[in-house]
Structures are given as C-alpha cells and as structure tokens.
Amino acid sequence: MSLGAPVRGRTLHPGDDGFEEATSGWLLTVEHRPAAVVVAAGADDVADAVRFAAAANRPIAVESTGHGRSVAADGAVFIATGGLRELSVDPQAATARIGAGLRWGEVLAAAARHGLAPLCGSSSEAGVMGYLTGGGLPLTCRTYGFAADHVRSLELVTADGRIRTVSPAQEPDLFWAVRGGKSNFGVVTAAEIDLVPLRSVFAGELYYPGEDPAHTAHVVRSYLAWAEEQPDEMSSSVTLLRFPDLPKVPDAYRGRSFVLVHIVHTGDGAQGARLVAPLRALGPETDTCATRPYTQLTEIHHDPKHPVRVHFRSALLSELDDGAVEALVPFIDPAAPGDPFVNIELRHLGGALNRPPRRAHAVGTRGAAFHLWTRRPAPAEEAGAARRAADEVLERLRPWDTGDLLPGFLFDHDGDPQRVRRAYAEPDHRRLTELKTEYDPHNLFRINHNIPPVFDGA
C-alpha cells in the first residue's frame, strides 16, 4: 500500500522501523493496527494523507499523544500529528498559535514568559488539539468556562483534502462544530487561542484519612456544602481514593483510603486562603494549598506521564445529597469488600460554565452540578474485573446521573453512537450530523466517537 506522492514527513507500513512507535500512545487499552501511518511534518502532509485515504476508501485516524483513544484504527490511514511543532506567543494580543503536536506543558512554559496562561486541564502531557476539540474542561473552569470558549481560529484539513482556516468570520458553522465535535470534521493542524493574564494561583490539595466511614461521610458532606457557597474564582473537586496493599504503592498510601480535595483559586491569594479555611478546619492529613506559579498547576493532580492501561467512566451529575454520599462512602471503606483500587473524582461545575460562551461551540454541561470521572487500572489479565468495577460506580450513582456526558470525557466504553449522542444537547447533535453530512459525507473520519452523516433523515 503506497501513499503515492512523497511527503516531507514519513510514511510507514507494518514491519517498518518506527511503525510500532508511531502507533503507540498514552492509553494502552486501545491498540491500533493501521494499514499505513503518515508521520506528518506539516499541513500539506496531512492533506496528502487525507486525499489518499479518500481515494482508497480507507477510514482516517488522527493522533498526537494518544490520551483520547477510543476506537482501534484497524485498516485505517493513521495520521500522526506529533511532528507539527509550531508555537508562538503574541504578548500584546495575549494569544498563542499552537501546532497539533504540542503538549500543554510546552504551551504553559512559553506563555508564562509573558505572564500569560492557557486554559489547560490536569495533565501537562496531554495533547492540545484533542483537548480543545473535546471542549476542554480546564482546572479553572468556573472562572473561565470551557477552553473551547477561548479558541480564536483553527487550521483544519477536511475530508476533501482542503486546508481551511475556520473562525467566527470564516466558515463559522464548521468552526462551531469542530470545538466539541472532536475529530469528526477533519484533522486540526494548528490553533490560535486566547491566553489569560495569570502568573500565579492559590492552589493545592488536601488529603483526609478515609478509613473511618463516618469521618469520610462528614468530609464529603462538608465539601459539598462548602462548594455550593464558593465564588466563580474558586474551582475544585473531591476525589475518593483507595489504594491496594501492594509493594509498588508508596508506603504513605499503601492499603489506605483518602478523601482528596483539589482547589484552584484565580483571585487574590489571601482571599483564596480565607475561602479554604473551612476545609482546613476539617483536619487534613496533608495540605499543600499555597500561592504557586501557574506553570505548576497541573502538578497538583499527579496525572501519570507514562502510558497506562486504564478503564475510564464519566457522567454529568445533578446536585448531590446525603443519599449520594452514602452511595459513595462504601467504595473506600477498608472493611467493605470490593475493588482494591478506587479513584472517583467529582469536579464542581457551574460558574462560567453556565454562561453563554464568548464563541459558541458544541459543548455544554446542561446545568449539571458535578462531573464524575472514575479511573480503574486494567492489567490485561484483569480487564473484565476492571470494567465491572468501573461500571459499578455509574450504577450506584444512577439516581443523580443527568444522562448527559461531556465530549472530552468519552472513552473506549463510549463508542456506541447512542452514547455519543448523550454528549450533546439534542439540537446541537442534530446540527452536528447535518454538518457531518456536508463536510464528510462518506464518514472518512470515523475512528473516533463517531457522529455519522445523515441521509434522508436516517
């Protein structure tokens, strides 16, 4: 299988040196076996690869870091965008232009030299484009809303092989669709985003011992009541953790349970400390809350930097009451049977997320109060048990599940089109399918959480 026209990057086939490396990624629970890999050196390479795939009637897979893998790219033309390394900051306009191969840690460092900051998530290793096209739920979400709100323009290769620039003034419908529609509408090769004037934040984590169910319930209830009273400058989450008693777990955590609260305050540090005082009064075992450079923000979440084999689940939840607390506490009760590793995060929503975005896009919380994200390590020999453990969290919290999802938190479990529909308001999904029909009628971009084209209303 030959691509035909030469590319500035590399074209690889099964058995070639570098093929396995090019198709590897951060999330190991999905393995790719494409027919060919194009390691792109620029947008022209991407356009050539797209035109070839269209002519060969092959689906197209796109990947930079592999954090958002969902569907195996078997038989596809796989476009690796990690080599698109453009990065420039305009301090006067407070903007950055970012190539598709960049990770957030690189953008954080470049922006910080000018006292500016991008609206990133919890991982400095995650790729910029997958995050932005999924909407982007930043750690400062209550202050600034979705990262998609702050995208100014995108360079995009569509299914016809054209390189387009889309923005509020140029092809605004496509600009709207790509921010939330993920990789369904083309390959994003570069983005221009707004930066915010943040040199530092008051942020950190508070660990509370979770071995006593009554104390665990008290801490979680206290957090929920505290979060309800916070201003938009305060973004936070509460996580229930249970660590297995295994030698690979650090001694301080081995076999133990915790309630962990993360906070990020974008206002005055002294005000942030006053707001956190009620949480400190609960007696955390560890408290790292302090004013810190914005470049250190992602470090408080300790996201893994190396590839992992993990099952994820997510949901949008309504306001949580005592019943929800009672459903959650047993997950980390050492006396209760169950999964030896638990990681359940509830991120507080609201604030700017509930206001109309600066630049309309296809993402929204539909008024949900919390976002649930649970992670379960999934060694190959325990794959079934890991899936069941992850599913149990959703089952117990079903009474508070709004039925909606966020497109940026869809994983391998969410490949069914009916689950993908849950990531969008019904009018938005209908508009997305119409635009998919216009821009990708043959569904070349289907190695993803797919939004299929619609013909004759079907």
FENBELVEN-V210851 format. One record per backbone hydrogen bond with DSSP energy under -1.0 kcal/mol. NH is the residue of the N-H (numbers start at 1). CO is the residue of the C=O. If there is no record, write none. Layout:
BEGIN
nh=NH co=CO
nh=NH co=CO
END
This chain:
BEGIN
nh=5 co=3
nh=10 co=39
nh=12 co=37
nh=16 co=13
nh=19 co=16
nh=22 co=18
nh=23 co=19
nh=26 co=65
nh=27 co=66
nh=28 co=308
nh=35 co=76
nh=36 co=76
nh=37 co=12
nh=38 co=78
nh=39 co=10
nh=40 co=38
nh=40 co=80
nh=46 co=42
nh=47 co=43
nh=48 co=44
nh=49 co=45
nh=50 co=46
nh=51 co=47
nh=52 co=48
nh=53 co=49
nh=54 co=50
nh=55 co=51
nh=56 co=52
nh=58 co=53
nh=60 co=444
nh=61 co=77
nh=63 co=79
nh=74 co=72
nh=75 co=33
nh=76 co=73
nh=77 co=59
nh=78 co=36
nh=79 co=61
nh=80 co=38
nh=81 co=63
nh=84 co=81
nh=85 co=83
nh=88 co=97
nh=90 co=95
nh=94 co=90
nh=95 co=90
nh=96 co=193
nh=97 co=88
nh=98 co=191
nh=99 co=86
nh=100 co=189
nh=101 co=84
nh=102 co=99
nh=104 co=126
nh=105 co=124
nh=107 co=103
nh=108 co=104
nh=109 co=105
nh=110 co=106
nh=111 co=107
nh=112 co=108
nh=114 co=111
nh=115 co=112
nh=116 co=111
nh=117 co=196
nh=120 co=118
nh=128 co=102
nh=131 co=127
nh=132 co=128
nh=133 co=129
nh=134 co=130
nh=135 co=132
nh=139 co=120
nh=141 co=138
nh=143 co=140
nh=144 co=140
nh=145 co=141
nh=147 co=136
nh=148 co=135
nh=149 co=146
nh=150 co=147
nh=151 co=148
nh=152 co=192
nh=153 co=192
nh=154 co=166
nh=155 co=190
nh=156 co=164
nh=157 co=187
nh=158 co=162
nh=161 co=158
nh=164 co=156
nh=166 co=154
nh=167 co=170
nh=175 co=171
nh=176 co=172
nh=177 co=173
nh=178 co=174
nh=179 co=175
nh=180 co=133
nh=180 co=178
nh=181 co=177
nh=182 co=133
nh=184 co=181
nh=187 co=157
nh=189 co=155
nh=190 co=155
nh=191 co=98
nh=192 co=153
nh=193 co=96
nh=194 co=150
nh=195 co=94
nh=196 co=117
nh=198 co=196
nh=201 co=292
nh=202 co=265
nh=203 co=290
nh=204 co=263
nh=206 co=261
nh=207 co=286
nh=208 co=259
nh=210 co=257
nh=216 co=212
nh=217 co=213
nh=218 co=214
nh=219 co=215
nh=220 co=216
nh=221 co=217
nh=222 co=218
nh=223 co=219
nh=224 co=220
nh=225 co=221
nh=226 co=222
nh=227 co=223
nh=228 co=224
nh=229 co=226
nh=230 co=227
nh=234 co=231
nh=235 co=264
nh=237 co=262
nh=238 co=346
nh=239 co=260
nh=240 co=344
nh=241 co=258
nh=242 co=342
nh=243 co=256
nh=246 co=244
nh=249 co=246
nh=253 co=250
nh=254 co=250
nh=255 co=244
nh=256 co=253
nh=258 co=241
nh=259 co=208
nh=260 co=239
nh=261 co=206
nh=262 co=237
nh=263 co=204
nh=264 co=235
nh=265 co=202
nh=266 co=233
nh=272 co=268
nh=273 co=269
nh=274 co=270
nh=275 co=271
nh=276 co=272
nh=279 co=276
nh=280 co=276
nh=281 co=277
nh=282 co=279
nh=283 co=280
nh=285 co=207
nh=286 co=207
nh=288 co=205
nh=290 co=203
nh=292 co=201
nh=294 co=199
nh=296 co=293
nh=297 co=294
nh=299 co=296
nh=300 co=297
nh=301 co=298
nh=308 co=26
nh=311 co=376
nh=313 co=374
nh=315 co=372
nh=316 co=404
nh=317 co=370
nh=318 co=400
nh=325 co=321
nh=326 co=322
nh=327 co=323
nh=328 co=324
nh=329 co=325
nh=331 co=328
nh=332 co=329
nh=336 co=333
nh=342 co=242
nh=344 co=240
nh=345 co=373
nh=346 co=238
nh=347 co=371
nh=348 co=236
nh=349 co=369
nh=352 co=142
nh=353 co=350
nh=354 co=351
nh=355 co=352
nh=362 co=179
nh=368 co=365
nh=369 co=317
nh=370 co=317
nh=371 co=347
nh=372 co=315
nh=373 co=345
nh=374 co=313
nh=375 co=343
nh=376 co=311
nh=378 co=309
nh=382 co=379
nh=383 co=380
nh=386 co=382
nh=387 co=383
nh=388 co=384
nh=389 co=385
nh=390 co=386
nh=391 co=387
nh=392 co=388
nh=395 co=391
nh=396 co=392
nh=397 co=393
nh=398 co=395
nh=400 co=397
nh=401 co=398
nh=402 co=316
nh=405 co=422
nh=409 co=406
nh=410 co=407
nh=414 co=411
nh=419 co=416
nh=420 co=416
nh=421 co=417
nh=423 co=420
nh=424 co=421
nh=429 co=425
nh=430 co=426
nh=431 co=427
nh=432 co=428
nh=433 co=429
nh=434 co=430
nh=435 co=431
nh=436 co=432
nh=437 co=433
nh=438 co=434
nh=439 co=435
nh=440 co=436
nh=443 co=440
nh=446 co=444
nh=448 co=446
nh=450 co=448
nh=458 co=455
END
